[in-house]
Structures are given as structure tokens and as C-alpha cells.
């Protein structure tokens, strides 16, 4: 049960980081008449739907959810939405692979299957994801 809750909060954090990325690049007022709360439901709904498919693969549903969000919310062209979704997916994959490699090399007896180990890993990987996206959007 705790693994499902950790996975849910991981997707929740990823949707907030995606909202940060898109909110800094695109304008809500000029492209879509939705309010901030409507935009939150719009971004979190596809991520929550693809939360069910996370057992198979995490990156493909994340990319599809981002494409749908960018296409629907900001009325971007499909190639531009695909481009930005791939950028976010690549950053997410790198931010999850880098801590995995570091933890395996530096701490060979890391409790990866334990709930506390998964929380620690999630904090590191999502912190990296947030910092990279924030640096990209800030500069």
C-alpha cells in the first residue's frame, strides 16, 4: 500500500513541476480561458489516469500526458507540444537514472525496496527534476 502512495505522490510532484515548466513558458490568458484551478485539474487528470499504467512504463504515459496537457491547455501545435513533452520526459528520465547510478555505486546496501528507501530516492530524483526544470525556465 505504501508503494502505491509513494507512486501517487511522485506523479503528483511531477504534475506540479510540469505546471511550473508550462506556466513559465506559455501564457494562460492568451491561449486558454481556463482559470488556475481548472488548469490544475486538466494537468492532474491525465497524469492520474496514466498513474494506473505506471507498472508497465513510466516515461511513455508521462510523455503522452504532457502532450495532451500542452495540446489542450495551451492550444499548441502538435509538433511543438511533442517537443516540449519530450524535453520534460528526457529531464525526468535523467533525474531518475542519475540518482539510481549514484546510490548503487556509493551505497551498495541501500534499502531500495523499503518504503523509507523509496521516499529517500523519490526526494532526491524529484528534487533533481525540479531544480533542472527551474534552471531551464528561469534563465
N, C-alpha and C positions, 0 to 999 in steps of 0.2 A: 504494500500500500504506500509506503513512504517513497518508493521509487517512482510511482505514478505521480505523487505530489511534487517531487523534485523535478520530474519531466514537465509537469504543468507549469510550474513557476519558471522553468527555463524558457519555455515558449512564451510565457508572459513577458519576461525580460527582453527576449528577442523582439517581440512586437513593439515594446516601448522604444527600443533602440532604432527599429525601423521607422517609427514615427518621428524620432529625433532627426534621422537622416533626411526623410522626405520633407519634414516641416522646415528644415533649413534650406533645402534646395528649391522647393516649389512653394507657391503661394496658394493657400486655401481660398482666399477671397476671389481671385481672378479666374480660377479654374472650376471651382465647385461651390455651390451654395450651402453645403453642409456645415453644421456647427462643429465645435470641437468634440462634444460628446458623441455626435453621430459619426465623426471620423474615427473615434476610438472604437466604437462598435464595428465599424467597417473594417478596420485593420485587425481587430482581435477575432472576429468571426471566422475568416478563412484560416487563420493560424490555429484556432481551436478545432476547426473541422479536420485540418491536417494533423492535429495532435494525435488523432486516432491512428494515422498511418505512420507514426514515428517509429514503430517497431521494425518496419521494413527498411526505411532510409529516412534520414533527417534532412538532407540537403535538397532533394528533389521537391518534397512538399513545401519546404521553406521558400524555394525559388518560385514555385507556382503561386503560392500565397502572396508573395511580393509582387509578382507580375499582375495578378488580379487586383491587388490593392492600388498599385500605381495606375493601372489602366482605368479602373472605375473611379477612384477618388480624384485624380488629377487630370483625367482625360488626356493622358499622354498617348503618343502613337505606340503601337505595339513594339516596334524595334527599340524605341527609347525606354519603354518600361522593361523590356527584356534585358537591356544593357544595365540599367540600374539594379535590377533584381539579381543579375549575375555578379555585379560588384559586391552587393551585400552578402550573397551566398559564398563568394570566394573569401571575403573577410571573415565570415562566420566559420568556414572550414579551417582557415589558417589559425584562427583564435582557439579552435578546439584541438587541432593537431599539435600545435606548439607546446601547450601545457602537458599533453599526453607524453610527448617525447621527453620533455624535461623531467617529469615526475618519474617515468620509467628509468631514466638514466641516473637521476640523483637519489631517488628513494625507491630502491628495488622492492621493499616490503611495504609499499604504500597500500593502505586498505581500500582498494578501488571498488570492491563490491559492497563495502559497508556504507550505510546511509551517510555517516559523517564524512567519509572519504568522497562520496559523490557531491555532497554540499560544498566541500572544500574545492573540489575540481570545478564545480559549477561557478563558484565565486571567482576563481582565477580565470576561467575561459570567458565568462560573460563580462568580467572586468576588462579583459583584453579587447573583446569585441567592442565594448562601449568606448574605450579610450581610442582605438583606431578610427572608429566612425566619427567620434567627436573631433579628432585631429583633422580628419578629411573635411568635415563640414565647417570647421572654424577657420581654416586657412584657405 
